[in-house]
Amino acid sequence: MSKVQVGRISCIGAGGRNWNQFCRRRPKLSIAHDLIVTIIVTVMAKNVQFSIAVHVMAGLAYGCGQGVTSSHLASSVNTSPSFVRRVLAKLSKAGLVKTATGKAGACWLAKDAKKISLLDIYKAVDAPEAIAIHSYKEQKGCPVSCQIKTALEHALGKTQKAMEASLRQISLAEIVTEVKTT
C-alpha cells in the first residue's frame, strides 16, 4: 500500500521503489497523476476496513475457539499479516478479540459470536460514515451551495442512524452461518 505524508512529500510506492528514484525516471505530469492516484487509493483503503474486520472476525469465529494466526487470516483476506495485525489491534482494544504475541502468537474471539454485532465491529475499526459530504467551499451567490451541506447533514444523519440500527441487529454468528451455508 502506498504511503503519503502531508507537509513534505514522502511517498513510497511504484512497486516498492524509493519515491525519489521513481521521480527521476518519470515525467512531471506522470508523477502528479501517480500522486493523485496514491492519495485516492489511501483514502479508499480506509473504506474497506469494516469489511476486512468482519472478514477477520468471521475467520476467527469459523475457527471455533481455536487460536488463529494473523498469517492465516491474512491469506484468507488476501492481504499482509501486518495489515491484519493493525485491524486486530483495533478489535482487541474494543474487547472483541484476544491476542497472544510471539512466535506461537494467535488470536481468538473474546466473546461468543452471537454476542458480537456488526455495529460492534463497525465502531471498533472506526469506519467512516456511510456517505460523506464534500468539503468544497460554498459559493456565496448560490442558495443551493450555501444550504446543501446543512440539508444533507440532516438527511444523511438519518441514513447513518438507520444503517447503524441495522448493523446492531446482525450478529457475527449470523454472518458465519451464512458463510457456511453458501
Secondary structure, DSSP 8 states (H G I E B T S, - for coil): --B--SSS---EETTTEEHHHHHHHS-HHHHHHHHHHHHHHHHHHHHTHHHHHHHHHHHHHHTTT--B-HHHHHHHHTS-HHHHHHHHHHHHHTTSEEEE-STT-EEEESS-GGG-BHHHHHHHTT---SS--------TT-HHHHHHHHHHHHHHHHHHHHHHHHHHT-BHHHHHHHHHH-
